[in-house]
């Protein structure tokens, strides 16, 4: 799996994906660092794991483990809501940090903003709230 397989890049050209990656920042976290804390005010960032893995928990219950090329925190790219889960590094971690303003600019330019917004909302509902339509 690679960056082209990250679901928020569906429908974008390789050039648009490369531009998005170029605009992102690489960040490093140590094992057990909390990258996101549930109910914390959003920092308008999402993260794509390049190396390592994370544990996602909600109300202190583990709900997922994410690996390389998984994304987390993406609700912050479309809404100004508190964080819906806590995400901790299970090992030393390298992530690409995506900023909301860059994300919105790229998707509005591509003409696919509403489609990706709907995908993110659907994923959040299914993964974190257990709601199926």
C-alpha positions in Angstrom: 0.0 0.0 0.0 1.2 3.5 -0.6 0.0 7.1 -0.5 -2.1 6.8 -3.6 -4.3 4.3 -1.7 -5.3 6.7 1.1 -9.0 7.1 0.7 -9.0 10.9 0.9 -6.9 10.9 -2.3 -9.6 9.0 -4.3 -10.3 10.8 -7.5 -7.2 13.0 -7.5 -4.5 12.8 -10.1 -1.0 11.7 -9.2 0.1 15.3 -9.7 -2.6 16.5 -7.2 -1.6 13.9 -4.7 2.1 14.8 -5.1 1.2 18.5 -4.6 -0.7 17.5 -1.4 2.2 15.5 -0.1 4.6 18.4 -0.9 2.4 20.8 1.1 2.4 18.4 4.1 4.9 18.3 6.9 6.6 15.3 8.3 6.3 14.9 12.1 7.9 12.4 14.5 6.4 11.0 17.7 7.9 8.6 20.3 6.3 5.4 21.5 3.2 6.1 23.7 3.0 9.8 22.7 -0.6 11.0 22.4 -1.0 12.6 19.0 -4.7 13.4 19.5 -6.7 13.4 22.7 -10.4 12.7 22.8 -12.5 15.9 23.3 -9.4 18.1 22.7 -10.0 21.2 20.5 -9.1 20.5 16.9 -5.7 21.7 15.6 -7.0 21.6 12.0 -4.7 18.7 11.1 -5.0 15.1 9.9 -2.2 12.6 9.9 -1.2 9.9 7.4 1.1 7.2 8.9 4.3 6.8 7.0 6.1 4.5 9.5 4.8 2.9 12.7 1.4 2.2 14.1 -1.1 3.8 16.4 -3.9 2.8 18.8 -7.2 4.6 18.5 -9.4 4.6 21.6 -12.7 6.2 22.5 -13.7 6.6 26.1 -10.6 4.6 27.1 -11.7 1.6 25.0 -9.4 0.5 22.2 -11.4 0.6 18.9 -8.7 0.3 16.2 -5.0 -0.1 15.4 -3.8 1.8 12.3 -0.7 1.1 10.3 1.4 2.6 7.5 -0.7 4.7 5.0 -3.7 4.8 7.2 -5.1 8.2 8.0 -6.5 9.6 11.3 -7.9 12.9 12.5 -9.4 13.7 9.1 -12.6 15.1 10.6 -10.5 18.1 11.4 -10.1 18.8 7.7 -13.8 19.5 7.2 -15.2 20.5 10.6 -14.2 22.5 13.7 -15.3 19.8 16.2 -13.5 18.4 19.2 -11.5 15.3 18.6 -13.6 12.2 18.6 -10.9 9.7 19.8 -7.5 9.5 21.4 -4.6 8.3 19.2 -1.4 7.1 20.7 1.8 5.9 19.0 2.4 2.2 19.6 6.0 2.6 18.4 8.2 5.4 17.2 6.0 7.1 14.5 6.5 9.1 11.4 3.5 10.9 9.9 2.6 13.3 7.2 0.6 16.2 8.7 -2.2 17.6 6.5 -3.5 21.1 7.2 -7.2 22.0 6.8 -6.6 25.1 4.7 -4.3 23.2 2.2 -6.8 20.4 2.0 -9.8 22.6 1.3 -7.9 24.6 -1.3 -6.7 21.5 -3.1 -10.2 19.9 -3.1 -12.1 23.0 -4.1 -9.6 23.5 -7.0 -10.2 19.9 -8.1 -14.0 20.3 -7.9 -14.3 17.3 -5.6 -14.7 19.0 -2.2 -18.2 17.9 -1.5 -17.5 14.3 -2.5 -14.5 13.9 -0.2 -16.3 15.7 2.6 -19.2 13.2 2.3 -16.7 10.3 2.3 -15.0 11.6 5.5 -18.3 12.1 7.2 -19.5 8.6 6.2 -16.3 7.0 7.5 -16.5 8.9 10.8 -20.1 7.8 11.3 -19.3 4.1 10.4 -16.0 3.8 12.3 -16.7 5.8 15.4 -20.4 6.0 16.0 -21.4 2.6 14.5 -24.1 4.2 12.4 -25.0 2.5 9.2 -27.5 3.9 6.7 
